[in-house]
């Protein structure tokens, strides 16, 4: 049986999970508490919370990426 057939037969709800887009360099995405999900007679839509990272966290991520790039260039060698 398909999900829709199971819901029509009364065996629970169809779960709709469509995560929102976000910028992982500047934001976080987490599941909202289940009490905040949108529930209808036949579906349950997963809720998400997108929050901006603090400036210090973004700065630290950028500095770590810069240090990693510098290390790759320093130890990358040359092609002759």
N, CA, C and O atoms as a MOPAC input file, in Angstrom:
PM7 MOZYME 1SCF
protein

 N      0.83900 1    -1.18700 1     0.00000 1
 C      0.00000 1     0.00000 1     0.00000 1
 C      0.88600 1     1.25300 1     0.00000 1
 O      1.97300 1     1.27600 1     0.57700 1
 N      0.39000 1     2.25600 1    -0.64900 1
 C      1.11800 1     3.52600 1    -0.66700 1
 C      0.79800 1     4.31500 1     0.60000 1
 O     -0.10900 1     3.96800 1     1.35600 1
 N      1.56200 1     5.37900 1     0.81000 1
 C      1.31500 1     6.23000 1     1.97000 1
 C     -0.09500 1     6.80700 1     1.94900 1
 O     -0.77500 1     6.84200 1     2.97400 1
 N     -0.52500 1     7.25600 1     0.78000 1
 C     -1.86000 1     7.84800 1     0.66700 1
 C     -2.95200 1     6.82600 1     0.97300 1
 O     -3.95500 1     7.16000 1     1.60300 1
 N     -2.76200 1     5.57200 1     0.52700 1
 C     -3.74000 1     4.52100 1     0.80900 1
 C     -3.78900 1     4.19700 1     2.29900 1
 O     -4.86500 1     3.96100 1     2.84800 1
 N     -2.63100 1     4.18500 1     2.95500 1
 C     -2.59700 1     3.92600 1     4.39400 1
 C     -3.30700 1     5.02600 1     5.17200 1
 O     -4.04100 1     4.74000 1     6.11800 1
 N     -3.09600 1     6.28700 1     4.78100 1
 C     -3.77000 1     7.40900 1     5.44600 1
 C     -5.27300 1     7.31500 1     5.22700 1
 O     -6.05300 1     7.52700 1     6.15500 1
 N     -5.68100 1     6.99600 1     3.99800 1
 C     -7.10900 1     6.88100 1     3.69300 1
 C     -7.75900 1     5.75400 1     4.49600 1
 O     -8.94200 1     5.83000 1     4.83000 1
 N     -6.98200 1     4.70100 1     4.80800 1
 C     -7.51500 1     3.58600 1     5.58200 1
 C     -7.50400 1     3.86900 1     7.08500 1
 O     -7.99000 1     3.05900 1     7.87400 1
 N     -6.95300 1     5.01400 1     7.47600 1
 C     -6.97300 1     5.39600 1     8.88500 1
 C     -5.74900 1     4.97700 1     9.68300 1
 O     -5.79600 1     4.93500 1    10.91300 1
 N     -4.65700 1     4.66600 1     9.00100 1
 C     -3.44200 1     4.23000 1     9.68200 1
 C     -2.42800 1     5.35700 1     9.83700 1
 O     -1.28000 1     5.21600 1     9.41600 1
 N     -2.82800 1     6.44800 1    10.42300 1
 C     -1.88700 1     7.53400 1    10.71600 1
 C     -1.96100 1     8.67700 1     9.74300 1
 O     -2.92500 1     8.82000 1     8.99000 1
 N     -0.91300 1     9.50000 1     9.77200 1
 C     -0.83200 1    10.70900 1     8.96000 1
 C      0.32100 1    10.60300 1     7.98000 1
 O      1.30000 1     9.89700 1     8.22600 1
 N      0.19700 1    11.30700 1     6.87400 1
 C      1.28100 1    11.39400 1     5.90900 1
 C      2.22400 1    12.50000 1     6.37900 1
 O      1.78300 1    13.61500 1     6.65800 1
 N      3.51000 1    12.19900 1     6.46600 1
 C      4.51200 1    13.15300 1     6.92800 1
 C      5.04200 1    13.94900 1     5.74500 1
 O      5.54400 1    13.37900 1     4.77500 1
 N      4.92800 1    15.27300 1     5.83200 1
 C      5.42200 1    16.16400 1     4.79000 1
 C      6.66000 1    16.86100 1     5.34200 1
 O      6.57300 1    17.63700 1     6.29400 1
 N      7.81900 1    16.57800 1     4.73600 1
 C      9.08900 1    17.12000 1     5.22100 1
 C      9.76700 1    17.89100 1     4.09700 1
 O     10.37700 1    17.30300 1     3.20400 1
 N      9.65200 1    19.22000 1     4.15500 1
 C     10.27100 1    20.08400 1     3.15700 1
 C     11.15400 1    21.10700 1     3.88300 1
 O     10.69200 1    22.19600 1     4.22000 1
 N     12.43300 1    20.75300 1     4.12400 1
 C     13.30800 1    21.66100 1     4.85400 1
 C     13.50500 1    22.97800 1     4.10500 1
 O     13.66200 1    22.97500 1     2.88400 1
 N     13.49900 1    24.09700 1     4.82000 1
 C     13.72800 1    25.38000 1     4.16400 1
 C     15.20100 1    25.53000 1     3.78800 1
 O     16.07500 1    24.92500 1     4.40900 1
 N     15.46000 1    26.33600 1     2.77700 1
 C     16.84600 1    26.60300 1     2.40000 1
 C     17.45500 1    27.56500 1     3.40500 1
 O     16.76400 1    28.39600 1     3.99300 1
 N     18.76500 1    27.43500 1     3.59000 1
 C     19.47000 1    28.31700 1     4.50400 1
 C     20.93700 1    28.35900 1     4.09400 1
 O     21.40300 1    27.49300 1     3.35500 1
 N     21.65800 1    29.35700 1     4.56900 1
 C     23.08100 1    29.51400 1     4.28200 1
 C     23.86900 1    28.95900 1     5.46100 1
 O     23.93300 1    29.60700 1     6.50600 1
 N     24.47800 1    27.76600 1     5.32400 1
 C     25.16300 1    27.15800 1     6.47200 1
 C     26.35000 1    27.96800 1     6.97200 1
 O     26.81900 1    27.74400 1     8.08900 1
 N     26.84800 1    28.90600 1     6.16800 1
 C     27.95600 1    29.75400 1     6.61600 1
 C     27.47600 1    30.84500 1     7.56500 1
 O     28.27500 1    31.41800 1     8.30600 1
 N     26.16800 1    31.13700 1     7.54700 1
 C     25.64500 1    32.24100 1     8.35800 1
 C     24.44600 1    31.86300 1     9.21900 1
 O     24.04600 1    32.63900 1    10.08600 1
 N     23.85900 1    30.67200 1     8.99600 1
 C     22.62200 1    30.32000 1     9.68300 1
 C     22.64600 1    28.85600 1    10.13700 1
 O     23.45600 1    28.05900 1     9.66400 1
 N     21.74600 1    28.52400 1    11.05600 1
 C     21.52700 1    27.13500 1    11.45000 1
 C     20.07800 1    26.76400 1    11.15000 1
 O     19.19200 1    27.61700 1    11.11200 1
 N     19.86400 1    25.47100 1    10.94000 1
 C     18.50500 1    24.97200 1    10.69900 1
 C     18.28500 1    23.78600 1    11.63300 1
 O     19.05300 1    22.82400 1    11.62700 1
 N     17.22600 1    23.86800 1    12.43500 1
 C     16.90900 1    22.80300 1    13.36900 1
 C     15.42100 1    22.46900 1    13.28200 1
 O     14.60600 1    23.28800 1    12.85800 1
 N     15.09300 1    21.25600 1    13.69100 1
 C     13.67900 1    20.87300 1    13.76000 1
 C     12.98300 1    21.66700 1    14.85400 1
 O     13.53100 1    21.86600 1    15.93800 1
 N     11.78800 1    22.11000 1    14.56100 1
 C     10.96000 1    22.77200 1    15.57400 1
 C     10.38300 1    21.68700 1    16.48500 1
 O     10.27200 1    20.53000 1    16.07900 1
 N     10.02100 1    22.05300 1    17.69700 1
 C      9.36000 1    21.06500 1    18.56400 1
 C      8.10700 1    20.50900 1    17.87800 1
 O      7.42500 1    21.22000 1    17.14000 1
 N      7.82100 1    19.25000 1    18.12800 1
 C      6.71000 1    18.57500 1    17.44900 1
 C      5.37600 1    19.27800 1    17.70700 1
 O      4.46400 1    19.18700 1    16.88500 1
 N      5.25300 1    19.97500 1    18.83000 1
 C      4.01600 1    20.70200 1    19.11900 1
 C      3.78400 1    21.85100 1    18.14400 1
 O      2.65500 1    22.32200 1    18.00400 1
 N      4.83700 1    22.30900 1    17.47000 1
 C      4.72700 1    23.42900 1    16.53400 1
 C      4.54100 1    22.98100 1    15.08400 1
 O      4.41100 1    23.82400 1    14.19600 1
 N      4.52400 1    21.68100 1    14.83200 1
 C      4.29600 1    21.19800 1    13.47800 1
 C      2.84500 1    21.43900 1    13.09000 1
 O      1.96400 1    21.45100 1    13.95100 1
 N      2.59100 1    21.63200 1    11.79700 1
 C      1.22800 1    21.83700 1    11.30200 1
 C      0.58600 1    20.47700 1    11.04700 1
 O      1.07500 1    19.69200 1    10.23500 1
 N     -0.50200 1    20.21000 1    11.74100 1
 C     -1.17100 1    18.91100 1    11.63300 1
 C     -2.58900 1    19.12400 1    11.12500 1
 O     -3.33900 1    19.93600 1    11.66700 1
 N     -2.95000 1    18.37800 1    10.06600 1
 C     -4.31900 1    18.39300 1     9.54600 1
 C     -4.90700 1    17.00000 1     9.72300 1
 O     -4.31400 1    16.15600 1    10.39500 1
 N     -6.05000 1    16.75700 1     9.13400 1
 C     -6.69100 1    15.44800 1     9.25500 1
 C     -5.88100 1    14.33000 1     8.60800 1
 O     -5.94800 1    13.18200 1     9.04900 1
 N     -5.11200 1    14.65700 1     7.56100 1
 C     -4.39500 1    13.60000 1     6.84700 1
 C     -2.88100 1    13.80900 1     6.77900 1
 O     -2.16300 1    12.89200 1     6.38100 1
 N     -2.37500 1    14.98600 1     7.15300 1
 C     -0.93600 1    15.23200 1     7.03500 1
 C     -0.36600 1    15.86000 1     8.30400 1
 O     -1.07200 1    16.49000 1     9.09100 1
 N      0.92600 1    15.66300 1     8.46600 1
 C      1.70100 1    16.34400 1     9.50400 1
 C      2.90100 1    16.96600 1     8.80600 1
 O      3.74100 1    16.25400 1     8.25600 1
 N      2.98500 1    18.29700 1     8.82600 1
 C      4.06700 1    19.01000 1     8.15000 1
 C      5.14800 1    19.35700 1     9.17000 1
 O      4.88700 1    20.01800 1    10.17500 1
 N      6.36300 1    18.89900 1     8.88900 1
 C      7.49100 1    19.12600 1     9.78100 1
 C      7.83200 1    20.61300 1     9.80900 1
 O      7.88800 1    21.26000 1     8.76400 1
 N      8.05700 1    21.14900 1    10.99900 1
 C      8.43600 1    22.54300 1    11.14700 1
 C      9.93100 1    22.67800 1    11.39300 1
 O     10.55100 1    21.80200 1    11.99700 1
 N     10.49700 1    23.76300 1    10.93100 1
 C     11.91800 1    24.04100 1    11.10800 1
 C     12.10100 1    25.44300 1    11.66200 1
 O     11.25800 1    26.32000 1    11.47500 1
 N     13.22900 1    25.63600 1    12.35100 1
 C     13.60700 1    26.94600 1    12.86200 1
 C     14.95200 1    27.29400 1    12.23100 1
 O     15.93300 1    26.57000 1    12.40000 1
 N     14.98700 1    28.41200 1    11.50100 1
 C     16.22600 1    28.90200 1    10.90000 1
 C     16.65100 1    30.12900 1    11.69300 1
 O     15.89400 1    31.09100 1    11.82700 1
 N     17.87300 1    30.08400 1    12.21800 1
 C     18.37200 1    31.18400 1    13.05000 1
 C     19.72700 1    31.63500 1    12.53200 1
 O     20.52000 1    30.83000 1    12.04500 1
 N     19.98100 1    32.93600 1    12.64300 1
 C     21.27400 1    33.47800 1    12.24400 1
 C     22.32400 1    33.13900 1    13.29900 1
 O     22.05500 1    33.17100 1    14.50000 1
 N     23.54100 1    32.81000 1    12.81600 1
 C     24.65000 1    32.57400 1    13.73600 1
 C     25.15400 1    33.90500 1    14.27000 1
 O     25.06100 1    34.91800 1    13.57500 1
 N     25.68300 1    33.92800 1    15.48400 1
 C     26.26800 1    35.16500 1    15.98200 1
 C     27.49000 1    35.55200 1    15.14400 1
 O     28.14200 1    34.69800 1    14.54400 1
 N     27.78700 1    36.85000 1    15.11600 1
 C     28.89200 1    37.34400 1    14.30900 1
 C     30.20000 1    36.64700 1    14.66300 1
 O     30.98000 1    36.31900 1    13.76900 1
 N     30.45300 1    36.41600 1    15.94200 1
 C     31.70900 1    35.79100 1    16.35600 1
 C     31.83800 1    34.37400 1    15.79300 1
 O     32.93900 1    33.95500 1    15.43600 1
 N     30.74300 1    33.63900 1    15.70800 1
 C     30.78100 1    32.28400 1    15.15200 1
 C     31.07300 1    32.32100 1    13.65400 1
 O     31.84300 1    31.50300 1    13.15100 1
 N     30.46400 1    33.26100 1    12.94200 1
 C     30.71500 1    33.40400 1    11.50400 1
 C     32.17500 1    33.77500 1    11.28000 1
 O     32.82800 1    33.23300 1    10.38800 1
 N     32.68700 1    34.69900 1    12.09000 1
 C     34.08900 1    35.11700 1    11.97300 1
 C     35.01000 1    33.92800 1    12.20900 1
 O     35.96500 1    33.73000 1    11.45700 1
 N     34.74000 1    33.13500 1    13.23800 1
 C     35.57700 1    31.98000 1    13.54300 1
 C     35.55900 1    30.95700 1    12.41000 1
 O     36.59500 1    30.37700 1    12.08400 1
 N     34.38200 1    30.72800 1    11.80200 1
 C     34.29500 1    29.80700 1    10.66400 1
 C     35.10900 1    30.30200 1     9.47600 1
 O     35.79800 1    29.52400 1     8.81600 1
 N     35.02500 1    31.60700 1     9.20800 1
 C     35.78000 1    32.18200 1     8.08300 1
 C     37.28800 1    32.12000 1     8.33800 1
 O     38.05800 1    31.82700 1     7.42400 1
 N     37.71400 1    32.39400 1     9.57500 1
 C     39.13500 1    32.32400 1     9.90400 1
 C     39.65700 1    30.89200 1     9.80800 1
 O     40.78700 1    30.67600 1     9.37000 1
 N     38.85600 1    29.92400 1    10.20900 1
 C     39.25300 1    28.52500 1    10.09500 1
 C     39.37400 1    28.11700 1     8.62800 1
 O     40.30400 1    27.39800 1     8.26200 1
 N     38.44600 1    28.56500 1     7.78700 1
 C     38.51900 1    28.26200 1     6.35100 1
 C     39.74900 1    28.90800 1     5.72700 1
 O     40.39800 1    28.31100 1     4.86900 1
 N     40.07000 1    30.12300 1     6.15300 1
 C     41.25500 1    30.81300 1     5.65200 1
 C     42.52100 1    30.07300 1     6.07000 1
 O     43.42700 1    29.90500 1     5.25300 1
 N     42.60600 1    29.62900 1     7.31600 1
 C     43.77500 1    28.88900 1     7.78700 1
 C     43.92200 1    27.57100 1     7.02900 1
 O     45.03700 1    27.16700 1     6.70100 1
 N     42.79600 1    26.89400 1     6.74500 1
 C     42.83300 1    25.64200 1     5.99400 1
 C     43.33800 1    25.87600 1     4.57900 1
 O     44.16000 1    25.10300 1     4.08500 1
 N     42.86800 1    26.91400 1     3.92300 1
 C     43.31200 1    27.23600 1     2.56300 1
 C     44.80300 1    27.56900 1     2.55200 1
 O     45.53500 1    27.13000 1     1.66500 1
 N     45.24900 1    28.34600 1     3.54100 1
 C     46.66100 1    28.69600 1     3.62800 1
 C     47.50200 1    27.43100 1     3.79900 1
 O     48.54600 1    27.29700 1     3.16200 1
 N     47.06200 1    26.50500 1     4.65000 1
 C     47.79500 1    25.25600 1     4.85800 1
 C     47.85700 1    24.43400 1     3.57100 1
 O     48.89800 1    23.85500 1     3.26300 1
 N     46.77000 1    24.37700 1     2.82600 1
 C     46.75900 1    23.63500 1     1.56700 1
 C     47.73700 1    24.22500 1     0.56200 1
 O     48.41200 1    23.48200 1    -0.15000 1
 N     47.82300 1    25.55200 1     0.49200 1
 C     48.73600 1    26.19800 1    -0.44400 1
 C     50.18700 1    25.97100 1    -0.00300 1
 O     51.05300 1    25.68700 1    -0.83000 1
 N     50.44400 1    26.09700 1     1.29900 1
 C     51.81400 1    25.93000 1     1.80000 1
 C     52.34300 1    24.51700 1     1.60300 1
 O     53.52900 1    24.33200 1     1.33000 1
 N     51.47000 1    23.51500 1     1.73800 1
 C     51.92900 1    22.11500 1     1.65900 1
 C     51.53500 1    21.44300 1     0.34600 1
 O     51.70600 1    20.23300 1     0.20100 1
 N     51.01700 1    22.19900 1    -0.60000 1
 C     50.51400 1    21.61000 1    -1.83100 1
 C     51.59600 1    21.18600 1    -2.80900 1
 O     51.33900 1    20.34900 1    -3.67400 1
 N     52.77600 1    21.72600 1    -2.70200 1
 C     53.83200 1    21.38500 1    -3.62400 1
 C     53.71100 1    22.12100 1    -4.95000 1
 O     52.88300 1    23.02000 1    -5.09900 1
 N     54.53200 1    21.73800 1    -5.90000 1
 C     54.51600 1    22.36800 1    -7.21800 1
 C     54.57000 1    21.29700 1    -8.28500 1
 O     54.99500 1    20.17300 1    -8.01700 1
 N     54.14900 1    21.62800 1    -9.47900 1
 C     54.22400 1    20.72700 1   -10.61500 1
 C     55.30400 1    21.25700 1   -11.52300 1
 O     55.26200 1    22.41500 1   -11.93800 1
 N     56.29400 1    20.39900 1   -11.84200 1
 C     57.41000 1    20.80800 1   -12.69500 1
 C     57.27200 1    20.13700 1   -14.03600 1
 O     58.10800 1    20.34000 1   -14.91600 1

